[in-house]
């Protein structure tokens, strides 16, 4: 009779407590969400020009793309070149930066017009994207 009571008592405590593991997983999830930087993608593939002096811009918030046929893309949608400044200014917060990705076959005049429109909208930190060449 005594053995039956011991065996019944030991059956209740044979489970593994998963609470500490779940706590660690949720803390890691919160850490990754907080440390992730969110960039508004341009929404189109661009063939960027090569540059030996290109440097990374980790503080980029918005990417603006100019295609070879002259279309301007912001946040996954085509935007009129005259309205690109207002669209980008609405997406940039604080002292965020904007990177313009101009296709190597696009016109320089359109690139300068887009950069001017963005600066006129109050965004001062604007850069042009390039691929760093190996040479």
Backbone bond lengths (Angstrom), bond angles and torsions (degrees), N, CA, C in turn:
res aa  C-N    CA-C-N  psi(-1)  N-CA   C-N-CA  omega(-1)  CA-C   N-CA-C  phi
1 X - - - 1.431 - - 1.529 111.03 -
2 X 1.295 114.38 -38.81 1.452 117.94 178.90 1.523 111.06 -67.23
3 X 1.308 119.12 -36.42 1.456 122.06 178.42 1.514 110.81 -64.16
4 X 1.281 118.86 -37.36 1.454 121.94 179.31 1.523 110.14 -62.98
5 X 1.302 118.51 -42.08 1.469 121.30 179.65 1.528 111.19 -65.51
6 X 1.329 118.03 -40.76 1.465 120.94 178.67 1.531 111.18 -65.09
7 X 1.341 115.17 -41.39 1.454 118.82 180.00 1.519 110.59 -67.46
8 X 1.299 120.76 -40.13 1.457 123.63 178.07 1.528 110.87 -65.69
9 X 1.314 118.22 -38.53 1.460 121.74 178.43 1.523 110.80 -68.21
10 X 1.319 119.48 -36.90 1.461 121.76 -179.03 1.524 111.29 -74.35
11 X 1.328 120.37 -25.45 1.461 122.92 177.75 1.520 111.26 -65.95
12 X 1.302 119.35 -29.97 1.461 122.43 -179.05 1.525 112.58 -72.72
13 X 1.307 119.19 -25.41 1.459 121.87 -173.90 1.528 113.17 -105.83
14 X 1.303 120.47 17.07 1.470 121.01 -176.61 1.529 112.82 -88.43
15 X 1.334 121.05 -4.64 1.460 122.78 -179.77 1.522 112.07 -78.79
16 X 1.349 115.75 158.76 1.460 122.10 178.20 1.522 107.80 -100.24
17 X 1.303 116.11 131.92 1.455 121.06 179.43 1.530 109.64 -82.09
18 X 1.348 117.63 116.12 1.462 123.05 -177.19 1.521 113.20 -94.03
19 X 1.295 117.88 -1.06 1.463 121.03 -176.46 1.530 112.91 -59.57
20 X 1.335 120.51 -46.25 1.471 119.00 178.86 1.534 112.58 -62.13
21 X 1.334 117.33 -37.89 1.453 119.95 179.34 1.528 110.62 -65.89
22 X 1.309 118.20 -41.30 1.458 121.26 178.26 1.520 111.26 -65.49
23 X 1.324 117.09 -36.90 1.469 120.20 176.57 1.530 110.88 -61.18
24 X 1.325 116.36 -43.74 1.466 120.70 179.91 1.531 110.44 -64.52
25 X 1.319 117.56 -42.20 1.466 121.35 179.88 1.524 110.37 -62.98
26 X 1.303 118.76 -43.64 1.461 121.20 179.85 1.531 111.38 -67.72
27 X 1.313 118.11 -37.16 1.460 120.61 176.85 1.527 110.26 -64.89
28 X 1.336 117.30 -41.21 1.467 120.31 177.36 1.527 110.75 -64.76
29 X 1.318 118.05 -40.08 1.453 121.68 178.11 1.523 111.03 -61.87
30 X 1.310 117.33 -44.84 1.465 121.34 177.96 1.525 110.25 -62.85
31 X 1.335 117.85 -41.24 1.461 121.29 178.65 1.519 111.03 -60.17
32 X 1.328 117.82 -46.37 1.466 120.65 -178.36 1.524 111.99 -68.08
33 X 1.305 117.66 -34.91 1.465 119.95 177.73 1.519 110.65 -67.39
34 X 1.321 117.18 -41.64 1.460 121.07 -177.52 1.531 111.01 -70.33
35 X 1.326 118.69 -37.34 1.459 120.99 -175.65 1.516 113.61 -86.70
36 X 1.305 118.69 -6.84 1.462 121.42 179.73 1.518 109.87 -76.00
37 X 1.320 115.70 134.87 1.467 119.25 174.33 1.523 108.05 -96.92
38 X 1.291 115.62 136.61 1.447 120.89 -177.63 1.516 109.05 -103.78
39 X 1.323 116.76 123.16 1.454 122.75 -179.99 1.518 108.22 -115.09
40 X 1.308 116.11 131.98 1.454 120.87 174.83 1.519 107.79 -79.80
41 X 1.304 117.07 110.07 1.456 121.93 -177.82 1.519 110.62 -73.31
42 X 1.329 115.53 157.81 1.462 120.36 -178.86 1.522 111.80 -77.62
43 X 1.313 118.79 -33.93 1.453 121.56 175.87 1.517 114.88 98.57
44 X 1.315 118.53 6.86 1.457 121.09 -179.60 1.530 108.60 -147.32
45 X 1.345 116.82 148.41 1.457 121.43 179.15 1.521 109.86 -80.73
46 X 1.324 115.68 134.60 1.460 122.40 -177.55 1.525 108.90 -126.34
47 X 1.338 116.18 138.50 1.458 120.93 172.86 1.524 107.05 -93.60
48 X 1.336 115.48 100.33 1.469 120.38 -175.30 1.528 110.95 -78.09
49 X 1.322 116.65 150.76 1.468 119.59 176.28 1.524 111.19 -71.08
50 X 1.326 116.78 162.39 1.463 122.93 179.70 1.527 110.20 -91.04
51 X 1.335 116.05 145.40 1.458 121.36 175.98 1.519 108.89 -150.53
52 X 1.332 115.98 137.29 1.464 119.21 178.21 1.518 111.36 -80.80
53 X 1.325 118.42 -13.14 1.469 122.59 -177.50 1.528 112.95 -108.41
54 X 1.319 118.70 13.05 1.464 121.44 -179.36 1.527 110.01 -67.72
55 X 1.330 115.99 137.50 1.467 121.39 178.25 1.523 109.25 -127.51
56 X 1.312 116.41 155.56 1.464 121.84 -179.48 1.522 110.27 -74.39
57 X 1.327 116.11 147.26 1.472 122.73 177.06 1.523 107.92 -120.63
58 X 1.331 119.34 89.42 1.458 121.18 -177.15 1.527 113.89 -71.63
59 X 1.337 118.52 -14.68 1.460 120.96 -177.26 1.527 112.87 -92.93
60 X 1.314 117.79 12.88 1.463 122.22 -177.23 1.521 110.76 -68.36
61 X 1.339 116.23 132.08 1.462 121.27 177.01 1.514 112.57 -107.38
62 X 1.329 117.83 -35.80 1.456 121.37 -174.89 1.522 109.34 -131.89
63 X 1.340 115.84 135.68 1.454 121.74 174.50 1.521 108.70 -109.78
64 X 1.318 116.04 128.81 1.459 122.82 176.88 1.518 106.37 -112.20
65 X 1.329 117.72 132.00 1.455 121.51 -178.62 1.522 110.17 -115.63
66 X 1.333 115.01 140.52 1.460 121.99 173.77 1.523 106.36 -120.50
67 X 1.330 116.69 117.93 1.459 120.98 -177.51 1.521 110.50 -82.92
68 X 1.318 115.40 170.73 1.468 120.25 -178.28 1.523 112.36 -66.55
69 X 1.320 118.28 -23.91 1.465 120.43 178.88 1.527 112.67 -92.91
70 X 1.340 118.48 7.32 1.454 122.20 173.11 1.519 115.68 93.09
71 X 1.323 118.22 9.72 1.464 120.77 177.57 1.533 109.52 -82.40
72 X 1.323 116.23 140.53 1.467 122.12 178.91 1.518 107.78 -108.89
73 X 1.333 116.44 127.81 1.462 122.43 -177.59 1.525 109.97 -120.20
74 X 1.340 115.35 134.75 1.462 122.64 175.68 1.522 107.79 -138.36
75 X 1.309 116.63 128.21 1.466 122.36 174.90 1.528 112.35 54.90
76 X 1.329 117.30 40.46 1.450 121.45 174.71 1.515 116.32 81.94
77 X 1.301 118.56 7.88 1.463 120.11 178.84 1.520 110.82 -139.02
78 X 1.323 115.03 147.79 1.459 120.79 178.67 1.525 109.62 -71.11
79 X 1.334 116.18 138.61 1.463 122.58 -177.10 1.523 107.69 -129.84
80 X 1.320 116.49 143.12 1.451 121.12 174.00 1.531 108.91 -65.57
81 X 1.329 117.00 139.45 1.466 120.89 -177.23 1.525 111.87 -60.09
82 X 1.325 117.57 -27.90 1.464 120.55 -179.91 1.532 112.35 -77.33
83 X 1.322 117.25 -19.98 1.459 120.98 -177.69 1.534 113.14 -107.28
84 X 1.313 117.34 4.34 1.462 120.54 -176.12 1.529 111.97 -65.14
85 X 1.315 118.63 -32.92 1.459 121.10 -179.20 1.508 112.62 -62.28
86 X 1.322 117.26 -46.79 1.462 121.15 -179.63 1.525 111.26 -65.35
87 X 1.336 116.57 -39.73 1.463 120.54 -179.72 1.528 110.65 -64.43
88 X 1.324 116.99 -44.86 1.460 121.22 -178.60 1.522 110.67 -69.33
89 X 1.322 117.52 -41.10 1.467 120.69 -179.80 1.523 111.18 -61.27
90 X 1.332 117.13 -33.10 1.465 120.40 178.21 1.527 111.83 -70.12
91 X 1.333 117.77 -25.98 1.461 121.25 -177.92 1.527 113.40 -90.93
92 X 1.317 117.71 -21.38 1.470 121.59 -177.27 1.521 109.20 -88.80
93 X 1.324 115.53 134.45 1.463 119.82 177.59 1.522 109.56 -116.44
94 X 1.312 116.15 137.36 1.463 121.47 176.44 1.511 112.98 62.01
95 X 1.326 115.50 -129.06 1.462 121.45 -179.24 1.518 112.00 -98.70
96 X 1.317 117.04 33.55 1.452 121.12 -179.70 1.509 111.59 -66.44
97 X 1.318 114.99 163.03 1.456 119.04 -178.23 1.515 110.60 -116.97
98 X 1.324 114.38 158.68 1.458 123.38 -179.96 1.518 107.59 -120.91
99 X 1.327 116.47 136.20 1.460 121.28 175.53 1.521 107.57 -117.06
100 X 1.325 115.90 126.57 1.459 122.21 178.58 1.521 107.29 -97.01
101 X 1.332 115.47 121.30 1.461 121.73 178.55 1.525 107.79 -102.22
102 X 1.312 116.40 98.50 1.460 120.41 -179.93 1.521 109.04 -96.54
103 X 1.319 116.03 130.73 1.451 120.52 176.13 1.524 108.97 -61.43
104 X 1.313 116.63 146.78 1.463 119.24 -176.47 1.518 112.43 -64.81
105 X 1.333 118.36 -18.19 1.457 121.39 178.85 1.525 112.77 -100.14
106 X 1.328 118.08 5.47 1.470 120.92 177.25 1.527 109.37 -80.63
107 X 1.329 116.24 166.03 1.463 119.63 -177.27 1.530 111.04 -85.33
108 X 1.303 115.12 145.85 1.455 121.18 178.77 1.523 110.81 -67.18
109 X 1.332 116.28 -34.25 1.460 120.15 179.87 1.519 112.00 -60.67
110 X 1.334 117.02 -41.91 1.466 120.48 178.56 1.522 110.56 -67.46
111 X 1.325 117.09 -39.12 1.469 120.52 177.37 1.526 110.77 -59.71
112 X 1.318 116.69 -47.06 1.462 119.88 179.45 1.521 112.03 -65.70
113 X 1.334 117.38 -37.48 1.466 120.22 178.04 1.525 111.06 -63.44
114 X 1.337 116.94 -43.55 1.466 121.13 179.48 1.525 110.29 -64.29
115 X 1.326 117.38 -43.95 1.466 119.91 179.05 1.526 111.08 -63.89
116 X 1.333 117.62 -39.55 1.468 120.92 177.76 1.524 110.89 -63.71
117 X 1.326 117.28 -43.60 1.478 120.76 179.87 1.522 110.79 -62.17
118 X 1.321 116.97 -39.20 1.469 120.55 179.63 1.526 110.15 -66.77
119 X 1.323 116.70 -43.52 1.467 120.02 179.20 1.520 111.70 -67.08
120 X 1.328 118.27 -37.28 1.461 121.66 177.56 1.526 111.34 -64.73
121 X 1.335 117.13 -26.00 1.463 121.30 178.86 1.528 111.94 -80.66
122 X 1.341 117.57 -1.12 1.463 120.10 175.60 1.508 115.46 103.66
123 X 1.333 118.36 5.18 1.462 121.63 178.08 1.519 107.48 -99.25
124 X 1.334 116.41 112.23 1.464 120.49 -175.22 1.522 113.64 -91.76
125 X 1.308 117.56 -24.35 1.462 121.54 -174.89 1.528 109.67 -92.94
126 X 1.348 116.21 85.21 1.464 122.51 -177.40 1.521 108.26 -121.68
127 X 1.338 116.64 133.66 1.465 121.68 179.51 1.517 109.71 -133.59
128 X 1.319 116.15 163.57 1.471 122.73 177.93 1.520 107.53 -108.22
129 X 1.331 117.29 134.84 1.462 122.21 -177.15 1.524 110.63 -85.24
130 X 1.322 115.66 146.22 1.461 122.93 174.79 1.510 108.48 -150.70
131 X 1.338 116.75 154.83 1.449 121.25 174.02 1.527 108.60 -88.07
132 X 1.305 116.70 138.78 1.464 120.42 178.53 1.517 108.15 -79.98
133 X 1.322 116.95 122.52 1.463 118.87 179.54 1.517 110.40 -83.79
134 X 1.324 115.35 158.46 1.461 120.95 -174.78 1.517 112.16 -76.02
135 X 1.310 118.33 -15.98 1.463 122.06 -174.21 1.433 114.95 -84.46
